[in-house]
Every structure is written in structure tokens, then in C-alpha cells.
Amino acid sequence: MSRAAYLVSNTAPIDLAAVRTAMPPPEVLAWCDGDGAGDYQPLWALTCALAPRTIVELGTRDARSTRVVAHAAPQAALTTIDIADCSAVVPAGATFVHADAASAFGAWRDPIDLLFVDTDPHSALQTTGWLNTWVARFARAAAWHDSLTTPVGAALVTWLAHHPEWSGAELGTNHGMYLMWRHTP
């Protein structure tokens, strides 16, 4: 199957009510304190709902979100990418790539069922760049952290207005967690 056909195959509507209310188990909630405490629940629920085969995370930092998506989709091939060396905190089973996301994009070739983005500096320019590269070319669904407290959210809404093959919704409660999914327009 071609990449284009794969990206729109099996893209059922996402049950946003279920994503908003699904609660991760206590061990996952324990990882989600501090920065983004109210934001990782929808990421966990979305990941469970999608049952992705491939997950790529741009921005590893302390690997809290890495652990969340790994727990929600233990069957997935998980790759996390960061410009800083975060290899010591990446959970077993995940692949860490020590690179900037732009360089990693140049080497990536496979479709991505779930792309998670939490990269500094959270600018509109950077967000639009990831949308026009990682999302447009490889992603079936994407989740974006810090969409309520940075220019990320406005950049996502602007991009979505010009891409009818995508839908999105804000589900975070702290810094923001914006979820996007591809469908056939």
C-alpha cells in the first residue's frame, strides 16, 4: 500500500467524549505531575483509542510523555527525538534519536500513526514547519503540547483552516494538548 493510501486508511472518527473522560491507571497519573499535569490524560486516552503501530515524539526532555504513550500503546514502535541527549531517561523498548527534528525529518521514510510534538521554542513558525513537514508527509494523527499557553494553538488552528483533510480539538486543561487527525475530506 502506498504511503498516501495508508495515511487515510482506517481513520475512523475519534470519539472525543471518550478521550476527554478516559482515565489512565494510577501509575501513569504519577508520571504526569507538574508541567502538563492536566494534559497527559488526553494524550494517553488518544493513544489508547488509536492503537498506533508507530509513534514518533519530537521533544523528549524528561520522557514523561514518552512513558505515557509507551504505556498506552505497548505494541507500537516508539521513536523519540531530541536535540539534547535524553537517552538516560527514555524507557526500555523506545528508540532514542539524538538529533534535531528537522534533520531527523530528512532521514524519516515511514508513515506515522501518532506524532507527538513538544519542542522548544513553541513558536508559530516552528509549529507551521512541523505541520508542513512531519504532519503533512507522514502523520495519520498528531498531538501537540503547550497549545494553550504558547503560539502553537493559533498556528494549528490557522493551518487546519487550510487543510480540510484534517480535524482537530483542544483537550488539554493545563498548558494544552491539541489533537489532530487526518480523514478523507
N, CA, C and O of each residue as an XYZ file, in Angstrom:
740
protein
N       0.850     -1.173      0.000
C       0.000      0.000      0.000
C       0.897      1.239      0.000
O       1.901      1.289      0.711
N       0.531      2.222     -0.793
C       1.320      3.456     -0.838
C       1.188      4.225      0.474
O       0.249      4.008      1.240
N       2.144      5.133      0.727
C       2.083      5.942      1.933
C       0.804      6.769      1.946
O       0.148      6.864      2.984
N       0.434      7.372      0.815
C      -0.776      8.200      0.762
C      -2.018      7.378      1.094
O      -2.890      7.842      1.829
N      -2.104      6.165      0.560
C      -3.258      5.311      0.852
C      -3.269      4.900      2.317
O      -4.326      4.876      2.947
N      -2.092      4.573      2.864
C      -2.019      4.168      4.269
C      -2.473      5.298      5.195
O      -3.177      5.054      6.175
N      -2.075      6.517      4.889
C      -2.373      7.638      5.779
C      -3.863      7.899      5.935
O      -4.289      8.419      6.967
N      -4.656      7.552      4.945
C      -6.100      7.769      5.075
C      -6.859      6.470      5.308
O      -8.085      6.488      5.418
N      -6.159      5.350      5.385
C      -6.838      4.084      5.655
C      -7.160      3.971      7.137
O      -6.394      4.423      7.988
N      -8.282      3.372      7.429
C      -8.675      3.102      8.816
C      -8.651      4.334      9.711
O      -8.342      4.224     10.898
N      -8.967      5.493      9.172
C      -9.009      6.692     10.006
C     -10.461      6.968     10.397
O     -11.135      7.817      9.814
N     -10.907      6.236     11.382
C     -12.266      6.410     11.893
C     -12.331      7.696     12.716
O     -11.320      8.145     13.257
N     -13.517      8.281     12.807
C     -13.650      9.463     13.648
C     -13.230      9.149     15.086
O     -13.483      8.056     15.593
N     -12.604     10.093     15.714
C     -12.156      9.913     17.092
C     -13.297     10.290     18.027
O     -13.918     11.338     17.854
N     -13.573      9.457     19.003
C     -14.614      9.703     19.996
C     -14.044     10.666     21.045
O     -13.434     10.243     22.027
N     -14.252     11.953     20.820
C     -13.676     12.971     21.708
C     -14.221     12.873     23.122
O     -13.492     13.127     24.081
N     -15.485     12.513     23.271
C     -16.051     12.380     24.623
C     -15.318     11.284     25.391
O     -15.028     11.444     26.577
N     -15.020     10.182     24.726
C     -14.289      9.095     25.390
C     -12.861      9.517     25.720
O     -12.341      9.175     26.782
N     -12.229     10.257     24.815
C     -10.858     10.729     25.065
C     -10.845     11.693     26.250
O      -9.933     11.655     27.075
N     -11.851     12.549     26.332
C     -11.903     13.517     27.440
C     -12.106     12.847     28.803
O     -11.632     13.354     29.819
N     -12.804     11.717     28.826
C     -13.169     11.132     30.117
C     -12.367      9.902     30.519
O     -12.390      9.517     31.688
N     -11.665      9.279     29.592
C     -10.884      8.077     29.930
C      -9.777      8.448     30.912
O      -9.062      9.430     30.712
N      -9.644      7.671     31.951
C      -8.622      7.962     32.967
C      -7.530      6.908     32.942
O      -7.811      5.711     32.988
N      -6.281      7.358     32.867
C      -5.176      6.407     32.919
C      -5.079      5.772     34.300
O      -5.603      6.317     35.271
N      -4.413      4.627     34.393
C      -4.215      3.998     35.695
C      -3.317      4.844     36.593
O      -2.623      5.735     36.103
N      -3.318      4.584     37.886
C      -2.562      5.409     38.836
C      -1.078      5.552     38.512
O      -0.508      6.622     38.723
N      -0.437      4.494     38.002
C       0.993      4.621     37.709
C       1.258      5.640     36.614
O       2.292      6.308     36.634
N       0.341      5.774     35.653
C       0.505      6.778     34.605
C       0.271      8.171     35.177
O       1.014      9.104     34.873
N      -0.760      8.311     36.003
C      -1.028      9.611     36.620
C       0.158     10.087     37.458
O       0.402     11.290     37.554
N       0.887      9.166     38.057
C       2.055      9.528     38.870
C       3.153     10.161     38.023
O       3.923     10.977     38.531
N       3.240      9.805     36.751
C       4.256     10.397     35.864
C       3.858     11.786     35.400
O       4.695     12.523     34.877
N       2.606     12.155     35.579
C       2.049     13.345     34.949
C       1.909     14.529     35.890
O       1.041     15.378     35.688
N       2.736     14.600     36.896
C       2.656     15.739     37.810
C       3.391     16.937     37.215
O       4.097     16.808     36.215
N       3.222     18.079     37.826
C       3.951     19.274     37.399
C       3.523     19.751     36.030
O       2.336     19.777     35.706
N       4.519     20.131     35.223
C       4.303     20.661     33.889
C       3.424     19.721     33.072
O       3.805     18.580     32.810
N       2.269     20.191     32.679
C       1.395     19.397     31.836
C       0.531     18.392     32.554
O      -0.001     17.479     31.922
N       0.372     18.530     33.869
C      -0.369     17.525     34.649
C      -1.748     17.247     34.062
O      -2.150     16.085     34.002
N      -2.479     18.252     33.633
C      -3.812     18.049     33.078
C      -3.820     17.756     31.597
O      -4.884     17.632     30.991
N      -2.644     17.646     31.007
C      -2.554     17.490     29.559
C      -2.229     16.076     29.105
O      -2.540     15.706     27.973
N      -1.615     15.289     29.956
C      -1.195     13.953     29.532
C      -2.337     12.942     29.536
O      -2.251     11.923     28.852
N      -3.405     13.201     30.292
C      -4.568     12.301     30.271
C      -5.139     12.190     28.865
O      -5.351     11.069     28.403
N      -5.406     13.307     28.143
C      -5.933     13.134     26.789
C      -4.926     12.496     25.830
O      -5.319     11.802     24.892
N      -3.629     12.726     26.060
C      -2.619     12.069     25.222
C      -2.679     10.560     25.428
O      -2.644      9.799     24.461
N      -2.769     10.124     26.682
C      -2.880      8.699     26.983
C      -4.139      8.119     26.351
O      -4.087      7.065     25.716
N      -5.270      8.803     26.520
C      -6.549      8.307     26.001
C      -6.557      8.269     24.472
O      -7.051      7.309     23.881
N      -6.023      9.289     23.840
C      -5.944      9.302     22.375
C      -5.076      8.150     21.885
O      -5.427      7.467     20.924
N      -3.952      7.939     22.542
C      -3.053      6.861     22.145
C      -3.746      5.508     22.288
O      -3.630      4.657     21.406
N      -4.460      5.306     23.382
C      -5.230      4.063     23.548
C      -6.257      3.912     22.435
O      -6.395      2.831     21.863
N      -6.978      4.981     22.122
C      -8.037      4.928     21.115
C      -7.493      4.624     19.724
O      -8.121      3.898     18.953
N      -6.339      5.171     19.407
C      -5.763      4.969     18.069
C      -5.112      3.600     17.902
O      -5.052      3.073     16.791
N      -4.622      3.018     19.004
C      -3.870      1.752     18.933
C      -2.817      1.823     17.834
O      -2.795      0.978     16.938
N      -1.944      2.824     17.898
C      -0.977      3.026     16.809
C       0.076      1.927     16.727
O       0.446      1.312     17.727
N       0.544      1.703     15.508
C       1.664      0.786     15.293
C       2.987      1.535     15.361
O       4.019      0.967     15.719
N       2.941      2.823     15.012
C       4.153      3.652     15.062
C       3.844      4.976     15.747
O       2.830      5.616     15.469
N       4.733      5.370     16.644
C       4.633      6.661     17.331
C       5.980      7.341     17.197
O       7.025      6.722     17.399
N       5.949      8.623     16.855
C       7.157      9.441     16.856
C       6.893     10.633     17.752
O       5.867     11.304     17.640
N       7.834     10.880     18.640
C       7.756     12.013     19.562
C       8.873     12.982     19.219
O      10.041     12.598     19.161
N       8.512     14.239     18.992
C       9.505     15.300     18.782
C       9.614     16.073     20.083
O       8.689     16.791     20.462
N      10.737     15.931     20.768
C      10.948     16.586     22.059
C      10.786     15.609     23.203
O       9.666     15.354     23.647
N      11.874     15.067     23.681
C      11.853     14.019     24.707
C      11.895     14.604     26.118
O      11.108     14.214     26.980
N      12.803     15.527     26.345
C      13.086     16.152     27.630
C      13.188     15.136     28.748
O      14.165     14.387     28.776
N      12.240     15.064     29.672
C      12.337     14.137     30.808
C      11.587     12.824     30.549
O      11.474     11.989     31.447
N      11.082     12.642     29.346
C      10.437     11.407     28.885
C       9.128     11.072     29.594
O       8.699      9.919     29.564
N       8.481     12.055     30.233
C       7.169     11.778     30.824
C       6.169     11.379     29.743
O       5.481     10.366     29.867
N       6.095     12.177     28.688
C       5.156     11.852     27.615
C       5.566     10.562     26.907
O       4.706      9.820     26.432
N       6.849     10.291     26.831
C       7.327      9.044     26.228
C       6.779      7.853     26.999
O       6.304      6.885     26.406
N       6.847      7.928     28.330
C       6.326      6.845     29.167
C       4.802      6.726     29.027
O       4.262      5.620     29.026
N       4.118      7.861     28.909
C       2.658      7.848     28.778
C       2.235      7.117     27.498
O       1.388      6.224     27.545
N       2.824      7.496     26.355
C       2.411      6.846     25.106
C       2.897      5.400     25.041
O       2.225      4.554     24.451
N       4.048      5.103     25.635
C       4.536      3.717     25.670
C       3.578      2.837     26.470
O       3.316      1.697     26.086
N       3.062      3.354     27.565
C       2.101      2.598     28.376
C       0.793      2.386     27.611
O       0.220      1.297     27.636
N       0.331      3.430     26.936
C      -0.952      3.367     26.230
C      -0.896      2.500     24.975
O      -1.924      1.991     24.530
N       0.285      2.329     24.406
C       0.425      1.555     23.168
C       1.677      0.683     23.231
O       2.643      0.934     22.511
N       1.667     -0.331     24.082
C       2.867     -1.168     24.217
C       3.223     -1.913     22.934
O       4.356     -2.368     22.778
N       2.274     -2.040     22.020
C       2.519     -2.727     20.760
C       3.248     -1.841     19.749
O       3.751     -2.347     18.746
N       3.313     -0.552     19.987
C       3.829      0.396     18.995
C       5.350      0.444     18.965
O       6.022      0.261     19.979
N       5.860      0.692     17.787
C       7.271      1.049     17.630
C       7.351      2.540     17.963
O       6.769      3.368     17.262
N       8.063      2.873     19.022
C       8.119      4.248     19.539
C       9.512      4.818     19.332
O      10.505      4.262     19.802
N       9.567      5.935     18.622
C      10.818      6.665     18.410
C      10.661      8.044     19.003
O       9.686      8.737     18.713
N      11.612      8.455     19.833
C      11.584      9.790     20.421
C      12.854     10.525     20.013
O      13.950      9.966     20.052
N      12.690     11.789     19.620
C      13.771     12.572     19.025
C      13.982     13.838     19.837
O      13.025     14.548     20.147
N      15.234     14.121     20.182
C      15.536     15.355     20.903
C      16.948     15.810     20.566
O      17.843     14.994     20.347
N      17.129     17.116     20.529
C      18.434     17.696     20.253
C      19.389     17.509     21.436
O      20.607     17.492     21.258
N      18.831     17.370     22.639
C      19.641     17.091     23.837
C      19.736     15.575     24.011
O      18.862     14.836     23.557
N      20.781     15.128     24.657
C      20.931     13.694     24.903
C      20.044     13.290     26.074
O      20.387     13.507     27.237
N      18.910     12.704     25.750
C      17.935     12.268     26.755
C      17.920     10.747     26.885
O      16.993     10.187     27.471
N      18.915     10.087     26.354
C      18.911      8.630     26.302
C      18.793      7.980     27.675
O      18.250      6.882     27.792
N      19.289      8.636     28.706
C      19.258      8.043     30.050
C      17.848      7.953     30.625
O      17.615      7.162     31.539
N      16.902      8.739     30.115
C      15.547      8.743     30.684
C      14.508      8.061     29.796
O      13.350      7.934     30.192
N      14.897      7.631     28.631
C      13.965      7.003     27.699
C      13.664      5.578     28.171
O      14.585      4.825     28.487
N      12.379      5.202     28.221
C      12.031      3.862     28.714
C      12.517      2.756     27.787
O      12.710      2.961     26.588
N      12.705      1.597     28.365
C      13.102      0.423     27.589
C      12.068      0.171     26.500
O      10.867      0.338     26.714
N      12.542     -0.223     25.354
C      11.660     -0.512     24.234
C      11.489      0.651     23.280
O      11.113      0.446     22.126
N      11.756      1.871     23.731
C      11.666      3.046     22.857
C      13.032      3.284     22.214
O      14.067      2.968     22.800
N      13.023      3.837     21.022
C      14.249      4.188     20.324
C      14.485      5.681     20.480
O      13.615      6.491     20.159
N      15.666      6.042     20.974
C      16.008      7.458     21.118
C      16.910      7.878     19.968
O      17.892      7.205     19.655
N      16.562      9.008     19.337
C      17.372      9.582     18.277
C      17.868     10.933     18.765
O      17.077     11.843     19.015
N      19.181     11.056     18.897
C      19.802     12.301     19.349
C      20.050     13.170     18.116
O      21.092     13.071     17.468
N      19.066     14.028     17.806
C      19.136     14.891     16.622
C      18.086     15.974     16.757
O      17.168     15.872     17.570
N      18.234     17.012     15.948
C      17.150     17.988     15.891
C      16.086     17.423     14.956
O      16.397     16.656     14.044
N      14.840     17.802     15.183
C      13.717     17.215     14.452
C      13.789     17.507     12.951
O      13.341     16.692     12.145
N      14.341     18.649     12.569
C      14.457     18.960     11.142
C      15.407     17.989     10.449
O      15.111     17.522      9.349
N      16.527     17.679     11.064
C      17.471     16.710     10.489
C      16.862     15.318     10.465
O      17.014     14.588      9.486
N      16.181     14.952     11.523
C      15.559     13.630     11.585
C      14.490     13.485     10.507
O      14.318     12.402      9.947
N      13.770     14.568     10.211
C      12.751     14.522      9.163
C      13.377     14.122      7.833
O      12.804     13.325      7.090
N      14.540     14.666      7.532
C      15.210     14.355      6.270
C      15.539     12.886      6.113
O      15.652     12.392      4.992
N      15.693     12.181      7.223
C      16.034     10.760      7.182
C      14.818      9.844      7.341
O      14.926      8.640      7.111
N      13.658     10.396      7.732
C      12.487      9.563      8.011
C      11.824      9.132      6.708
O      11.779      9.903      5.750
N      11.311      7.911      6.668
C      10.695      7.384      5.453
C       9.324      6.738      5.665
O       8.598      6.540      4.690
N       8.949      6.407      6.879
C       7.769      5.583      7.134
C       6.575      6.386      7.629
O       6.750      7.426      8.265
N       5.351      5.911      7.341
C       4.160      6.556      7.894
C       4.177      6.498      9.427
O       4.754      5.587     10.020
N       3.542      7.475     10.041
C       3.480      7.589     11.499
C       2.007      7.591     11.895
O       1.232      8.428     11.432
N       1.630      6.651     12.753
C       0.241      6.617     13.207
C      -0.063      7.733     14.196
O      -1.155      8.300     14.171
N       0.896      8.056     15.070
C       0.720      9.152     16.026
C       2.024      9.911     16.149
O       3.060      9.340     16.489
N       1.965     11.197     15.870
C       3.093     12.112     16.056
C       2.777     12.964     17.277
O       1.715     13.582     17.345
N       3.692     13.000     18.243
C       3.523     13.862     19.408
C       4.604     14.928     19.373
O       5.785     14.614     19.232
N       4.201     16.203     19.503
C       5.140     17.313     19.370
C       5.142     18.158     20.636
O       4.101     18.640     21.084
N       6.323     18.324     21.199
C       6.538     19.204     22.358
C       7.969     19.726     22.272
O       8.844     19.312     23.034
N       8.190     20.643     21.328
C       9.537     21.152     21.067
C       9.636     22.642     21.359
O       8.702     23.402     21.102
N      10.762     23.042     21.891
C      11.035     24.465     22.088
C      11.486     25.052     20.755
O      12.148     24.366     19.976
N      11.142     26.305     20.478
C      10.617     27.324     21.382
C       9.101     27.482     21.356
O       8.599     28.504     21.826
N       8.352     26.521     20.830
C       6.892     26.600     20.785
C       6.408     27.832     20.022
O       5.452     28.488     20.436
N       7.065     28.140     18.919
C       6.685     29.307     18.118
C       5.726     28.915     17.004
O       5.614     27.743     16.644
N       5.037     29.912     16.467
C       4.141     29.664     15.334
C       4.948     29.213     14.121
O       4.510     28.331     13.382
N       6.113     29.804     13.910
C       6.958     29.442     12.772
C       7.403     27.979     12.866
O       7.321     27.234     11.890
N       7.869     27.584     14.039
C       8.302     26.204     14.226
C       7.122     25.238     14.059
O       7.255     24.208     13.397
N       5.982     25.562     14.649
C       4.795     24.718     14.553
C       4.377     24.536     13.099
O       4.108     23.416     12.664
N       4.322     25.626     12.350
C       3.964     25.554     10.935
C       4.975     24.709     10.172
O       4.605     23.974      9.257
N       6.232     24.808     10.537
C       7.249     23.965      9.911
C       6.994     22.489     10.145
O       7.090     21.691      9.213
N       6.666     22.108     11.394
C       6.378     20.693     11.684
C       5.100     20.252     10.967
O       5.019     19.120     10.490
N       4.108     21.131     10.887
C       2.867     20.802     10.184
C       3.124     20.524      8.705
O       2.590     19.572      8.137
N       3.952     21.374      8.092
C       4.209     21.247      6.661
C       5.204     20.147      6.317
O       5.366     19.806      5.146
N       5.864     19.594      7.310
C       6.829     18.526      7.055
C       6.320     17.219      7.674
O       5.723     16.386      6.992
N       6.566     17.056      8.967
C       6.223     15.799      9.654
C       4.747     15.436      9.497
O       4.423     14.300      9.149
N       3.858     16.384      9.749
C       2.423     16.087      9.720
C       1.939     15.848      8.293
O       1.315     14.822      8.020
N       2.213     16.772      7.388
C       1.700     16.659      6.020
C       2.212     15.412      5.310
O       1.478     14.790      4.542
N       3.449     15.048      5.559
C       4.031     13.928      4.821
C       3.837     12.566      5.478
O       3.670     11.571      4.773
N       3.855     12.493      6.814
C       3.941     11.189      7.461
C       2.826     10.841      8.440
O       2.613      9.655      8.694
N       2.108     11.799      9.001
C       1.237     11.526     10.153
C      -0.204     11.198      9.782
O      -0.774     11.767      8.851
N      -0.781     10.252     10.548
C      -2.220      9.981     10.497
C      -2.929     10.771     11.590
O      -4.072     11.194     11.414
N      -2.251     10.971     12.720
C      -2.792     11.757     13.831
C      -1.610     12.452     14.501
O      -0.472     11.992     14.413
N      -1.898     13.565     15.171
C      -0.842     14.309     15.863
C      -1.409     14.918     17.137
O      -2.586     15.272     17.206
N      -0.560     15.030     18.132
C      -0.921     15.685     19.388
C       0.161     16.719     19.688
O       1.348     16.465     19.481
N      -0.253     17.867     20.171
C       0.657     18.996     20.393
C       0.506     19.490     21.823
O      -0.592     19.854     22.246
N       1.596     19.504     22.561
C       1.569     20.031     23.925
C       1.785     21.543     23.882
O       2.302     22.072     22.898
N       1.390     22.232     24.947
C       1.559     23.678     25.120
C       0.746     24.505     24.130
O       1.148     25.610     23.768
N      -0.382     23.982     23.697
C      -1.210     24.672     22.715
C      -2.068     25.782     23.311
O      -2.613     26.595     22.565
N      -2.201     25.836     24.630
C      -2.981     26.904     25.265
C      -2.121     28.059     25.758
O      -2.617     29.175     25.913
N      -0.857     27.810     26.002
C      -0.005     28.818     26.653
C       1.087     29.377     25.746
O       1.902     30.189     26.185
N       1.109     28.949     24.484
C       2.130     29.408     23.536
C       1.458     29.683     22.189
O       0.261     29.434     22.047
N       2.193     30.188     21.201
C       1.617     30.406     19.862
C       1.272     29.120     19.105
O       0.739     29.193     17.998
N       1.559     27.967     19.664
C       1.290     26.689     18.989
C      -0.185     26.564     18.608
O      -0.498     26.244     17.461
N      -1.091     26.811     19.550
C      -2.520     26.636     19.296
C      -3.027     27.468     18.134
O      -3.760     26.960     17.285
N      -2.653     28.730     18.082
C      -3.104     29.597     16.988
C      -2.546     29.120     15.652
O      -3.239     29.170     14.636
N      -1.304     28.660     15.648
C      -0.708     28.146     14.406
C      -1.448     26.902     13.922
O      -1.650     26.727     12.720
N      -1.853     26.034     14.855
C      -2.592     24.825     14.483
C      -3.941     25.175     13.866
O      -4.313     24.629     12.827
N      -4.674     26.085     14.507
C      -5.995     26.473     14.010
C      -5.882     27.108     12.626
O      -6.698     26.832     11.747
N      -4.878     27.951     12.433
C      -4.666     28.590     11.129
C      -4.369     27.547     10.062
O      -4.934     27.598      8.970
N      -3.488     26.602     10.369
C      -3.128     25.558      9.404
C      -4.339     24.684      9.075
O      -4.576     24.366      7.909
N      -5.100     24.299     10.086
C      -6.278     23.456      9.871
C      -7.310     24.131      8.966
O      -8.000     23.458      8.201
N      -7.416     25.445      9.053
C      -8.382     26.172      8.218
C      -8.081     25.998      6.729
O      -8.964     26.171      5.889
N      -6.837     25.655      6.405
C      -6.425     25.491      5.009
C      -6.204     24.035      4.615
O      -5.757     23.758      3.502
N      -6.509     23.113      5.504
C      -6.285     21.691      5.249
C      -7.531     20.891      5.644
O      -7.589     20.341      6.744
N      -8.527     20.826      4.752
C      -9.794     20.175      5.089
C      -9.680     18.666      5.321
O     -10.623     18.044      5.810
N      -8.554     18.086      4.981
C      -8.365     16.650      5.240
C      -7.989     16.365      6.690
O      -7.768     15.213      7.062
N      -7.915     17.410      7.505
C      -7.573     17.291      8.929
C      -8.670     17.892      9.793
O      -9.329     18.853      9.395
N      -8.861     17.324     10.969
C      -9.733     17.891     12.005
C      -8.913     18.003     13.278
O      -7.873     17.359     13.415
N      -9.384     18.821     14.208
C      -8.647     18.969     15.452
C      -9.518     19.450     16.588
O     -10.619     19.962     16.383
N      -8.996     19.273     17.802
C      -9.714     19.709     19.005
C      -8.725     19.905     20.145
O      -7.768     19.145     20.293
N      -8.967     20.926     20.939
C      -8.171     21.164     22.148
C      -8.768     20.347     23.283
O      -9.966     20.433     23.554
N      -7.936     19.559     23.942
C      -8.420     18.734     25.042
C      -7.616     18.911     26.321
O      -7.962     18.323     27.346
N      -6.576     19.689     26.290
C      -5.764     19.876     27.485
C      -6.409     20.831     28.468
O      -7.301     21.600     28.111
N      -5.951     20.776     29.711
C      -6.515     21.641     30.742
C      -5.460     22.485     31.437
O      -5.810     23.365     32.223
N      -4.206     22.251     31.180
C      -3.137     22.968     31.862
C      -2.421     23.859     30.842
O      -2.766     25.030     30.679
N      -1.454     23.310     30.179
C      -0.731     24.045     29.129
C      -1.346     23.818     27.755
O      -1.074     24.567     26.817
N      -2.170     22.792     27.636
C      -2.846     22.486     26.379
C      -2.355     21.194     25.760
O      -1.170     20.865     25.822
N      -3.288     20.467     25.160
C      -2.987     19.266     24.385
C      -3.958     19.265     23.213
O      -5.126     18.905     23.358
N      -3.458     19.672     22.051
C      -4.285     19.766     20.857
C      -4.148     18.481     20.063
O      -3.036     18.049     19.757
N      -5.276     17.870     19.727
C      -5.285     16.624     18.989
C      -5.759     16.883     17.565
O      -6.725     17.612     17.339
N      -5.062     16.274     16.610
C      -5.422     16.402     15.197
C      -5.486     15.012     14.576
O      -4.735     14.118     14.967
N      -6.376     14.831     13.616
C      -6.443     13.561     12.913
C      -6.804     13.805     11.468
O      -7.567     14.710     11.131
N      -6.228     12.962     10.624
C      -6.430     13.039      9.165
C      -7.673     12.214      8.804
O      -7.940     11.176      9.410
N      -8.409     12.687      7.827
C      -9.555     11.956      7.315
C      -9.690     12.272      5.844
O      -9.002     13.157      5.335
N     -10.550     11.574      5.165
C     -10.809     11.858      3.782
C     -11.798     13.019      3.722
O     -12.905     12.915      4.252
N     -11.406     14.139      3.074
C     -12.304     15.303      3.085
C     -13.605     15.063      2.324
O     -14.451     15.954      2.251
